[in-house]
Amino acid sequence: MDGAKIRLSEEEKRLISSGDWILTKNGILAKVNQLLAGVMQGQSHWMAANSQRFVAALVAASPKISRGENYLGLPWLMLDYPRLFTRNDTCAIRVFFWWGNFFSITLQLAGPSLNRYSQHIINAWQSFNDRNYLLGIADDPWVHHAGTDNYLPVNEMDPADFRQQVVNRGFVKLMTLVSLDDWDLAAEKLEGEFRFLMEQLAD
């Protein structure tokens, strides 16, 4: 390979010559992890106090924080709780941090869990509307970006349209966003949305 043909811009040269920005990034990700750990603790305390209201499978799995460096090229962290994932059944609430974009919290249902809770979700159309939720419309349940090819606002659907989407799809994803500019309130907002979503799963 002819190394002379691989060129760096002046900005790239500046960055490659400095480790400070990598250290800053690592420090920020550590703080995001701490924030999610705090949310996880709040979720666990709430679930312990309300466990009798939910099926055992939702309470049984412990929360989990995952992380990676390359969701569409950018770092991410994800907190799953509850996290029921089997070959045929999904019931999860996923808190997602995506560098440069947003925090999100998503209720994801498929299989028996979707059958169990679909009417709960349909009945809560107004609440999802009022809280600025987005409904997943993509064919792939594991896509997390908020583009218009992946999500549509619930407030752009009437109750009949919303019901049709919930009933006719093989899975349901309902997501709301928290701006990174709201960092100081992010944990409080995410815990509040967690409680709201769990109320939709209560017996």
Stockholm file with secondary structure:
# STOCKHOLM 1.0

chainA/1-203         MDGAKIRLSEEEKRLISSGDWILTKNGILAKVNQLLAGVMQGQSHWMAANSQRFVAALVAASPKISRGENYLGLPWLMLDYPRLFTRNDTCAIRVFFWWGNFFSITLQLAGPSLNRYSQHIINAWQSFNDRNYLLGIADDPWVHHAGTDNYLPVNEMDPADFRQQVVNRGFVKLMTLVSLDDWDLAAEKLEGEFRFLMEQLAD
#=GR chainA/1-203 SS CCGGGCCCCHHHHHHHTCSHHHHHHHHHHHHHHHHHHHHHHHHHHHHHHHGGGSCHHHHHSCCEEEEEEEETTEEEEEEEEEEEECSSCEEEEEEEEETTTEEEEEEEEETHHHHHHHHHHHHTHHHHHHTTCEEECSSCTTCCCCCTTTEEEGGGSCHHHHHHHHHHSSEEEEEEEECGGGHHHHHHHHHHHHHHHHHTTCC
#=GC SS_cons         CCGGGCCCCHHHHHHHTCSHHHHHHHHHHHHHHHHHHHHHHHHHHHHHHHGGGSCHHHHHSCCEEEEEEEETTEEEEEEEEEEEECSSCEEEEEEEEETTTEEEEEEEEETHHHHHHHHHHHHTHHHHHHTTCEEECSSCTTCCCCCTTTEEEGGGSCHHHHHHHHHHSSEEEEEEEECGGGHHHHHHHHHHHHHHHHHTTCC
//
